[in-house]
């Protein structure tokens, strides 16, 4: 199976956004025409085998459909060996174990968190939680920032009071506020309270679920008290939150600030992310193509243009292209002058790459 260009896949959400996704995808081969201009389409679910939480079992909202008309989830179930490596199939079965998104925050997102795997197994009958990570690929406005973790240990009663009172200023005042810029990467372990400011445009990697617990809800299109989040009581759902202080040392580990990459492969997340996913910043130049060995991965072109080449095909790509690379495509060569993000599932071994001729490389694997 050859690499596949994916069209935009934007299930409607409760919050505003989507303009930066439409602009990003505009003109990209095979993808731009289907990008939604709706201001309630802030997420593009790339290579998704996941539906939105709470929709009917036979609904497709959130699932990726391949160019040949098949749902990606069904295609993988039917022919898993085409998509996934043998060691992946042995560990996770016919499940990529990864969801990639483009996310354009058209407004400040509410403070929320996601359950970890232990909580999900116990309360949601799912082996995956929702650890996630962000790569900043664009910003609007003079002060792009995110909120990550509490700046002090929070008692259960304090958390409950915030949930009841819905005082956003008080909640944000108890969190770590991090300025961000294009090229930053941030790891967000499950349970960590977080929010993204208006104007921040990210590539997000996450576990393949749609589990969220809102600490804020009143002023975000959710007027009723959120006592039934994920089908749980308010008391149960608030147990998802990591109430421990996120220290400066933690933030230094989780927040990788933008670095120069003149050509080659750079890791984007700390080793703590490896059980969940991996992401690499890949820069190729006309003088130096790059070859990656067989694996399942998702490619997102964030700058420039080039081509994705296998032994039997050549696929033109440019900024805004999103491409699914199946295991059976074999080694893939990236040519051109472009910067891409390589998104891999948790079972992937460290990237095997070949860069010729010698170029400046950052954090080569």
Secondary structure, 3 states (H helix, E strand, C coil): CCCEECCCCCCCCCCCECHHHHHHHCCCCCCHHHCCCCCECCEEEECCCCCCCCCCCCCCCCCCECCCCCEHHHHHHHCHHHHCCHHHHHHHCCCCCCEEEEEECCCCCCCEECCCHHHHHHHHCCCCCCCEEEEEEEECCCCCEEEEEECCCCCHHHHHHHHHHCCHHHHHHCEEEEECCCCCEEEECCCCCEEECCCEEEEEEECCCCCCEECCCCCCCCCCCCCCHHHCCHHHHHCCCCCCECCHHHHHHHEECCCCCCCEEEECCCHHHCCCEEEEEEEEECCEEEEECCCCEEEEEEEEEEEEECCCCEEEEECCCEEEECHHHCCEEEEEEEEEEEEEECCCCCCCEEEECCCCCCCCC
